[in-house]
Amino acid sequence: MARTFITRTRVRYAETDASGIVYYNSYFVYFELGRIELFRELGLTYDHHLPIVETACQYHRPARFDDALEIHSVPQELRRCGFRIGCRVYRVGDGDPVLLAQGHTAMVLVDDERHPVPLPAAFRDGLQP
């Protein structure tokens, strides 16, 4: 089973819409927060050489300002020049965690001319599902 990386945060007021719930696009920010922490924990570089080539999100329940969240990031697929990281966002605190949203992000490693290049060993080892 692939390792799950957990990041904790709270919903900020700026992430909510006029109806007081988390704006749908904010979940992609949570996905990114989880990816950055995953990379930090693995000692990998996260920079402009890793453009996103695909992303998706399914929404299950709403979140509101100041809700405590857990972002679960899991390496799912490793390709020659890229990878996919799955993500689940939960509301935590009282009782069992509640799944709010789930999705994934696929990224490709590129050189300075933006051409795909093979992943180095550190990436392959760290992101192995």
Secondary structure as GFF3:
##gff-version 3
##sequence-region A 1 129
A	DSSP	beta_strand	5	10	.	.	.	ID=ss1
A	DSSP	three_ten_helix	13	15	.	.	.	ID=ss2
A	DSSP	alpha_helix	26	42	.	.	.	ID=ss3
A	DSSP	beta_strand	52	59	.	.	.	ID=ss4
A	DSSP	beta_strand	68	78	.	.	.	ID=ss5
A	DSSP	beta_strand	82	92	.	.	.	ID=ss6
A	DSSP	beta_strand	98	108	.	.	.	ID=ss7
A	DSSP	alpha_helix	121	126	.	.	.	ID=ss8
###
